[in-house]
Amino acid sequence: MLSYRIGLPGWTLAARVGIPLSLRVYAMKDEEAGVFVGSSPDLHGLTVEAPTLEELHIEVTGATSKLLELEFHKPVQRAKTEIRLSDAVFCAA
């Protein structure tokens, strides 16, 4: 499915007309704290942490929904996320 990446010029217009959104999230393992930390260069304010990649995806999904709701002052469709951990890529809708 075609999607438009959050952060690119015109992404808010794309979202308003119903084009599905996508989002890059970069994750790193904080060995000292024992958690994965995820942040996105696409969506200002998105930084979350969780003990596993699966739980990180859940946190990313929730935080993304909240941040998009704040941006548009209403609920917005879920964004497709791509979580990158070093050389591995973990994708989820």
Sequence and secondary structure as in RCSB ss.txt:
>XXXX:A:sequence
MLSYRIGLPGWTLAARVGIPLSLRVYAMKDEEAGVFVGSSPDLHGLTVEAPTLEELHIEVTGATSKLLELEFHKP
VQRAKTEIRLSDAVFCAA
>XXXX:A:secstr
   EETTSTTHHHHHHTT  EEEEEEEEEETTTTEEEEE SSSTT EEEESSHHHHHHHHHHHHHHHHHHHHTS 
    EEEEEETTEEEEE 
